């Protein structure tokens, strides 16, 4: 049984950089390569070759990143001629993002550094039924308490009277950017006042919703949430930029950036089975949300006319059938039904890979993995196509929510 409270990860450090300087596309390219290089670092010459920038431009960018505390020396490498090359690395603890997974029965919050490593995490029970204001209050409390706990563990501010590394009311992504991130001044509770350099907060929760405006629609079983401006409500309270997206999209983004599906142009479907059932779609390397963030409502495809009533109001939905099978302890049947839905999705989108995850799957992965694989293998045999790989995904929704904030900083925003 999980208990509330942050669990700080050993060795987690605190931020000191002012990420307001991270504005240009070229800077984002360099930062992304520094992140990919890891602790071993990369030379300025290699950065120039991989980005196509001139050595002079790279030198200016890296000098600014070092001044801001975002980059540091990582040793030297022997050169084929002349003096050894200085290697540079990203300073992960220079900034942090908060990821929040708001589910129907609980909220999980993680604090990650610039490398995407979880440095603290927290879980608390929640109830969608208490209404929007009550849930917002809980999220604000969880996020603020978690960031404050890491700040307390780090000790006093890194400077006296100077910038404490927080972004305050300014958006690191240049105002209202492609992900709909906006900064709202005048907050009454400020994460930005704390010493931990908080770029922003990503919130992932069941859809449907409008991720560009951060407004919720009719979440299945909770129509009272329809039209609630969750992003703006949280941004006013927390004092940092907030991004809102569906849980499945956030998880799929985290998996794509983590290389779960191979190359950057790959396509996969992530089937998420927790308290509900949905899908995150990555097509051509980018999360596919649809024109109204409506893509991936996988659980509400009808596969049995006249079947059990679903929370969406229809009958025989994949979600209703899977939940009913799990409730009566028939996990193999739940796996087969999930496979039927997956086969429909594969036939429609022709993806390269199917990933499955979520709380219900990870608690007993084998019957779900077997069920989905058997149905997809049978389909491949009938159509004469090669079998499609199916894997259990290790990524989490909260970690993916943090990537909603981090990805644009590294030039990896997908829309």
ZIKANOR-V363697 format. One record per pair of residues at least 4 apart in sequence whose C-alpha atoms are under 6 Angstrom apart, sorted by the first residue. I is the first residue (numbers start at 0). J is the second residue. If there is no record, write none. Layout:
BEGIN
i;j
I;J
I;J
END
This chain:
BEGIN
i;j
3;122
3;123
4;121
5;120
5;121
6;119
6;120
7;118
7;119
8;118
8;119
11;118
12;92
13;92
13;195
14;92
14;93
14;94
14;195
14;196
15;93
15;164
16;67
16;68
16;93
16;164
17;164
19;171
27;409
27;410
30;409
31;409
33;88
33;89
34;89
36;40
40;73
40;86
40;87
40;88
41;86
41;87
42;85
42;86
47;51
47;52
47;53
47;54
58;62
64;69
64;70
65;69
65;70
65;71
69;89
69;90
69;93
70;88
70;89
70;90
71;87
71;88
72;86
72;87
73;86
73;87
73;88
74;86
75;83
75;84
75;85
75;86
76;83
76;84
77;83
78;83
91;112
91;113
91;114
92;112
94;112
94;113
94;196
95;111
95;112
95;113
95;196
95;197
96;110
96;111
96;197
96;198
96;199
96;401
97;109
97;110
97;200
97;401
98;108
98;109
98;200
98;201
98;397
98;398
98;400
98;401
99;107
99;108
99;202
99;397
100;106
100;107
100;203
100;396
100;397
101;106
101;204
102;106
102;204
103;126
103;127
104;124
104;125
104;126
105;123
105;124
105;125
106;122
106;123
107;121
107;122
108;120
108;121
109;119
109;120
110;117
110;118
110;119
111;115
111;116
111;117
111;118
112;116
129;133
139;143
140;144
143;147
143;190
150;194
150;195
156;194
163;194
164;196
165;191
165;196
165;197
167;191
168;182
168;183
168;184
168;238
168;239
169;182
170;174
170;182
174;181
175;179
175;180
175;181
176;180
179;211
180;240
180;242
181;240
182;240
183;235
186;235
186;236
186;238
187;236
188;236
188;237
189;237
189;238
190;237
191;238
199;239
199;240
199;241
200;241
201;241
201;242
201;243
201;400
201;401
201;403
201;404
202;243
202;400
203;243
203;244
203;245
203;246
203;400
204;245
204;246
205;245
205;246
206;218
206;245
207;216
207;218
208;214
208;215
208;216
209;213
209;214
209;292
210;243
210;244
213;228
213;229
213;230
213;243
214;226
214;227
214;228
214;229
215;225
215;226
215;227
216;225
216;226
217;222
217;225
219;310
219;311
220;310
230;241
233;237
234;238
234;239
234;240
234;241
246;396
247;278
247;279
248;279
249;399
249;400
250;396
250;399
251;279
253;257
253;399
254;259
255;259
263;284
264;283
264;284
265;283
265;284
266;281
266;282
266;283
266;350
266;351
267;281
267;350
267;351
267;352
267;353
268;279
268;280
268;353
269;278
269;279
269;354
269;355
270;277
270;278
270;355
271;276
271;277
271;278
271;356
271;357
272;276
272;357
272;359
273;357
273;358
273;359
276;298
276;318
277;296
277;297
277;298
278;295
278;297
279;295
280;286
280;287
281;285
281;286
281;287
285;413
288;292
288;294
289;293
289;294
298;317
298;318
299;316
300;316
301;315
301;316
302;315
302;316
303;315
304;315
305;314
306;314
306;315
307;314
307;315
308;314
309;313
309;314
309;319
321;333
324;329
324;333
325;329
325;330
331;366
334;366
334;367
334;370
334;371
335;370
335;371
338;370
338;371
338;374
342;375
345;349
352;388
353;389
354;389
354;390
354;391
354;392
355;391
355;392
356;360
356;391
356;392
360;364
364;368
366;370
372;376
376;386
379;383
379;384
379;386
402;406
406;411
406;412
407;411
407;412
END
